[in-house]
Amino acid sequence: MPMTHEQADLEWQMREGLETGFTDQAWAVGYVICPAREKCPNGLRALFKPLSNGRLPMHRHGTYGEPCSGARQKPTTPPLQLRKPTA
């Protein structure tokens, strides 16, 4: 089922928020987003734990499909940090 225009806008807003390098979710600290953006088969908001060499793990289009263009690449954004609470 395709996304509505409003859902797509919300998806982009969430991605832009992650690109700042901050998150409100403690579990996401240290994770990175795929540099392939909308071409990533896991979606705009997919988070990945960087490998020991700092690169993203392999992820594909489908089970045995083409590798994502962002797979095994260095992330273009810093690892996520917890956003400081505002007073």
N, CA and C atoms as an extended XYZ file, in Angstrom:
261
Properties=species:S:1:pos:R:3:atomname:S:1:resname:S:1:resid:I:1 pbc="F F F"
N         0.842       -1.176        0.000 N   MET     1
C         0.000        0.000        0.000 CA  MET     1
C         0.887        1.239        0.000 C   MET     1
N         0.745        2.106       -0.990 N   PRO     2
C         1.584        3.302       -1.063 CA  PRO     2
C         1.273        4.292        0.061 C   PRO     2
N         2.289        5.079        0.389 N   MET     3
C         2.110        6.097        1.427 CA  MET     3
C         1.342        7.291        0.861 C   MET     3
N         0.592        7.933        1.726 N   THR     4
C        -0.075        9.170        1.328 CA  THR     4
C         0.956       10.290        1.323 C   THR     4
N         0.604       11.402        0.755 N   HIS     5
C         1.498       12.560        0.712 CA  HIS     5
C         1.860       13.006        2.131 C   HIS     5
N         0.896       12.981        3.039 N   GLU     6
C         1.148       13.394        4.422 CA  GLU     6
C         2.118       12.438        5.111 C   GLU     6
N         1.973       11.133        4.856 N   GLN     7
C         2.878       10.151        5.448 CA  GLN     7
C         4.292       10.329        4.912 C   GLN     7
N         4.413       10.597        3.623 N   ALA     8
C         5.734       10.807        3.020 CA  ALA     8
C         6.394       12.051        3.611 C   ALA     8
N         5.629       13.116        3.812 N   ASP     9
C         6.169       14.332        4.420 CA  ASP     9
C         6.647       14.053        5.841 C   ASP     9
N         5.870       13.293        6.603 N   LEU    10
C         6.249       12.957        7.969 CA  LEU    10
C         7.530       12.118        7.970 C   LEU    10
N         7.644       11.199        7.021 N   GLU    11
C         8.836       10.364        6.893 CA  GLU    11
C        10.075       11.240        6.655 C   GLU    11
N         9.960       12.218        5.758 N   TRP    12
C        11.078       13.123        5.477 CA  TRP    12
C        11.410       13.983        6.695 C   TRP    12
N        10.406       14.451        7.411 N   GLN    13
C        10.653       15.256        8.611 CA  GLN    13
C        11.392       14.440        9.660 C   GLN    13
N        11.011       13.182        9.827 N   MET    14
C        11.690       12.321       10.791 CA  MET    14
C        13.140       12.085       10.365 C   MET    14
N        13.364       11.875        9.069 N   ARG    15
C        14.718       11.675        8.552 CA  ARG    15
C        15.559       12.924        8.810 C   ARG    15
N        15.018       14.096        8.528 N   GLU    16
C        15.746       15.343        8.757 CA  GLU    16
C        16.098       15.509       10.226 C   GLU    16
N        15.207       15.082       11.108 N   GLY    17
C        15.498       15.134       12.536 CA  GLY    17
C        16.658       14.231       12.902 C   GLY    17
N        16.716       13.028       12.315 N   LEU    18
C        17.818       12.105       12.581 CA  LEU    18
C        19.140       12.625       12.009 C   LEU    18
N        19.071       13.348       10.903 N   GLU    19
C        20.285       13.874       10.286 CA  GLU    19
C        20.975       14.925       11.147 C   GLU    19
N        20.274       15.476       12.130 N   THR    20
C        20.910       16.435       13.037 CA  THR    20
C        21.875       15.739       13.977 C   THR    20
N        21.745       14.414       14.107 N   GLY    21
C        22.635       13.647       14.968 CA  GLY    21
C        22.094       13.433       16.372 C   GLY    21
N        20.830       13.792       16.594 N   PHE    22
C        20.243       13.652       17.926 CA  PHE    22
C        18.939       12.872       17.853 C   PHE    22
N        18.636       12.173       18.952 N   THR    23
C        17.411       11.387       19.059 CA  THR    23
C        16.864       11.496       20.474 C   THR    23
N        15.589       11.204       20.617 N   ASP    24
C        14.954       11.152       21.936 CA  ASP    24
C        14.926        9.727       22.475 C   ASP    24
N        15.331        8.758       21.668 N   GLN    25
C        15.268        7.346       22.024 CA  GLN    25
C        16.626        6.853       22.510 C   GLN    25
N        16.711        6.428       23.767 N   ALA    26
C        17.982        5.984       24.344 CA  ALA    26
C        18.548        4.762       23.622 C   ALA    26
N        17.693        3.870       23.140 N   TRP    27
C        18.174        2.665       22.459 CA  TRP    27
C        18.895        2.991       21.149 C   TRP    27
N        18.623        4.159       20.541 N   ALA    28
C        19.185        4.511       19.237 CA  ALA    28
C        20.547        5.196       19.331 C   ALA    28
N        21.026        5.452       20.530 N   VAL    29
C        22.325        6.113       20.693 CA  VAL    29
C        23.416        5.239       20.091 C   VAL    29
N        24.258        5.837       19.264 N   GLY    30
C        25.342        5.115       18.617 CA  GLY    30
C        24.986        4.560       17.245 C   GLY    30
N        23.719        4.563       16.901 N   TYR    31
C        23.293        4.072       15.598 CA  TYR    31
C        23.443        5.182       14.558 C   TYR    31
N        23.454        4.786       13.282 N   VAL    32
C        23.562        5.747       12.184 CA  VAL    32
C        22.461        5.463       11.168 C   VAL    32
N        22.209        6.431       10.292 N   ILE    33
C        21.221        6.251        9.232 CA  ILE    33
C        21.941        5.992        7.914 C   ILE    33
N        21.254        5.346        7.002 N   CYS    34
C        21.831        4.965        5.716 CA  CYS    34
C        21.998        6.203        4.828 C   CYS    34
N        23.176        6.363        4.209 N   PRO    35
C        23.379        7.516        3.329 CA  PRO    35
C        22.624        7.410        2.004 C   PRO    35
N        22.025        6.261        1.702 N   ALA    36
C        21.299        6.100        0.440 CA  ALA    36
C        19.962        6.832        0.440 C   ALA    36
N        19.545        7.325        1.601 N   ARG    37
C        18.297        8.084        1.743 CA  ARG    37
C        17.086        7.310        1.226 C   ARG    37
N        16.320        7.880        0.277 N   GLU    38
C        15.084        7.238       -0.178 CA  GLU    38
C        15.338        5.976       -1.002 C   GLU    38
N        16.560        5.737       -1.430 N   LYS    39
C        16.870        4.522       -2.190 CA  LYS    39
C        17.103        3.316       -1.281 C   LYS    39
N        17.233        3.546        0.021 N   CYS    40
C        17.486        2.452        0.959 CA  CYS    40
C        16.244        1.566        1.052 C   CYS    40
N        16.412        0.253        0.891 N   PRO    41
C        15.252       -0.635        0.956 CA  PRO    41
C        14.632       -0.701        2.348 C   PRO    41
N        15.364       -0.291        3.375 N   ASN    42
C        14.834       -0.328        4.735 CA  ASN    42
C        14.096        0.953        5.106 C   ASN    42
N        14.086        1.942        4.229 N   GLY    43
C        13.349        3.169        4.464 CA  GLY    43
C        14.235        4.312        4.932 C   GLY    43
N        13.669        5.485        4.919 N   LEU    44
C        14.400        6.704        5.273 CA  LEU    44
C        14.844        6.734        6.726 C   LEU    44
N        14.076        6.106        7.605 N   ARG    45
C        14.368        6.194        9.037 CA  ARG    45
C        15.090        4.973        9.577 C   ARG    45
N        15.553        4.081        8.721 N   ALA    46
C        16.216        2.862        9.181 CA  ALA    46
C        17.523        3.200        9.887 C   ALA    46
N        17.743        2.589       11.045 N   LEU    47
C        18.959        2.816       11.818 CA  LEU    47
C        19.814        1.561       11.808 C   LEU    47
N        21.119        1.754       11.753 N   PHE    48
C        22.051        0.638       11.696 CA  PHE    48
C        23.144        0.822       12.731 C   PHE    48
N        23.554       -0.271       13.345 N   LYS    49
C        24.694       -0.272       14.257 CA  LYS    49
C        25.938       -0.379       13.385 C   LYS    49
N        26.834        0.600       13.420 N   PRO    50
C        28.026        0.528       12.574 CA  PRO    50
C        28.874       -0.696       12.931 C   PRO    50
N        29.529       -1.257       11.912 N   LEU    51
C        30.438       -2.372       12.113 CA  LEU    51
C        31.711       -1.870       12.787 C   LEU    51
N        32.593       -2.763       13.176 N   SER    52
C        33.824       -2.367       13.873 CA  SER    52
C        34.712       -1.468       13.020 C   SER    52
N        34.586       -1.532       11.689 N   ASN    53
C        35.369       -0.660       10.810 CA  ASN    53
C        34.687        0.677       10.536 C   ASN    53
N        33.536        0.919       11.178 N   GLY    54
C        32.818        2.180       11.036 CA  GLY    54
C        31.848        2.233        9.871 C   GLY    54
N        31.789        1.187        9.094 N   ARG    55
C        30.900        1.154        7.928 CA  ARG    55
C        29.545        0.535        8.288 C   ARG    55
N        28.561        0.746        7.408 N   LEU    56
C        27.236        0.177        7.621 CA  LEU    56
C        27.222       -1.299        7.263 C   LEU    56
N        26.373       -2.088        7.918 N   PRO    57
C        26.264       -3.502        7.558 CA  PRO    57
C        25.562       -3.661        6.210 C   PRO    57
N        25.670       -4.869        5.655 N   MET    58
C        24.993       -5.188        4.394 CA  MET    58
C        23.486       -5.174        4.608 C   MET    58
N        22.780       -4.556        3.702 N   HIS    59
C        21.329       -4.635        3.653 CA  HIS    59
C        20.926       -4.572        2.188 C   HIS    59
N        19.863       -5.294        1.848 N   ARG    60
C        19.508       -5.518        0.447 CA  ARG    60
C        18.048       -5.188        0.148 C   ARG    60
N        17.761       -5.126       -1.135 N   HIS    61
C        16.394       -5.038       -1.632 CA  HIS    61
C        15.840       -6.452       -1.645 C   HIS    61
N        15.020       -6.817       -0.682 N   GLY    62
C        14.495       -8.169       -0.588 CA  GLY    62
C        15.519       -9.109        0.027 C   GLY    62
N        15.194      -10.377        0.090 N   THR    63
C        16.052      -11.361        0.737 CA  THR    63
C        17.364      -11.571       -0.008 C   THR    63
N        17.305      -11.721       -1.319 N   TYR    64
C        18.509      -11.985       -2.103 CA  TYR    64
C        18.709      -10.954       -3.204 C   TYR    64
N        18.111       -9.786       -3.059 N   GLY    65
C        18.164       -8.765       -4.099 CA  GLY    65
C        19.472       -8.001       -4.146 C   GLY    65
N        19.437       -6.937       -4.898 N   GLU    66
C        20.599       -6.069       -5.059 CA  GLU    66
C        20.955       -5.413       -3.724 C   GLU    66
N        22.242       -5.287       -3.430 N   PRO    67
C        22.636       -4.586       -2.209 CA  PRO    67
C        22.237       -3.115       -2.281 C   PRO    67
N        21.917       -2.555       -1.147 N   CYS    68
C        21.626       -1.126       -1.059 CA  CYS    68
C        22.907       -0.366       -1.395 C   CYS    68
N        22.786        0.771       -2.056 N   SER    69
C        23.976        1.562       -2.400 CA  SER    69
C        24.666        2.119       -1.154 C   SER    69
N        23.987        2.142       -0.024 N   GLY    70
C        24.585        2.616        1.222 CA  GLY    70
C        25.230        1.515        2.047 C   GLY    70
N        25.033        0.254        1.646 N   ALA    71
C        25.601       -0.869        2.390 CA  ALA    71
C        27.119       -0.860        2.292 C   ALA    71
N        27.750       -1.153        3.414 N   ARG    72
C        29.209       -1.210        3.527 CA  ARG    72
C        29.895        0.131        3.261 C   ARG    72
N        29.125        1.210        3.298 N   GLN    73
C        29.684        2.557        3.126 CA  GLN    73
C        29.851        3.207        4.486 C   GLN    73
N        30.679        4.229        4.542 N   LYS    74
C        30.787        5.007        5.775 CA  LYS    74
C        29.573        5.920        5.859 C   LYS    74
N        29.001        6.076        7.042 N   PRO    75
C        27.834        6.958        7.173 CA  PRO    75
C        28.226        8.412        6.924 C   PRO    75
N        27.272        9.172        6.437 N   THR    76
C        27.509       10.593        6.173 CA  THR    76
C        27.055       11.468        7.334 C   THR    76
N        26.435       10.867        8.329 N   THR    77
C        26.000       11.598        9.519 CA  THR    77
C        26.686       10.986       10.737 C   THR    77
N        26.847       11.762       11.808 N   PRO    78
C        27.491       11.215       13.004 CA  PRO    78
C        26.568       10.221       13.709 C   PRO    78
N        27.139        9.342       14.536 N   PRO    79
C        26.289        8.451       15.341 CA  PRO    79
C        25.340        9.275       16.205 C   PRO    79
N        24.141        8.776       16.368 N   LEU    80
C        23.125        9.502       17.122 CA  LEU    80
C        23.516        9.635       18.589 C   LEU    80
N        23.191       10.792       19.122 N   GLN    81
C        23.379       11.088       20.549 CA  GLN    81
C        22.023       11.414       21.143 C   GLN    81
N        21.914       11.243       22.436 N   LEU    82
C        20.664       11.570       23.120 CA  LEU    82
C        20.507       13.082       23.185 C   LEU    82
N        19.332       13.546       22.805 N   ARG    83
C        19.033       14.979       22.835 CA  ARG    83
C        18.957       15.442       24.278 C   ARG    83
N        19.556       16.556       24.580 N   LYS    84
C        19.526       17.113       25.930 CA  LYS    84
C        18.113       17.618       26.231 C   LYS    84
N        17.606       17.301       27.417 N   PRO    85
C        16.267       17.793       27.761 CA  PRO    85
C        16.258       19.317       27.889 C   PRO    85
N        15.190       19.913       27.445 N   THR    86
C        15.060       21.367       27.590 CA  THR    86
C        14.422       21.684       28.928 C   THR    86
N        14.850       22.757       29.508 N   ALA    87
C        14.371       23.123       30.852 CA  ALA    87
C        13.007       23.676       30.857 C   ALA    87
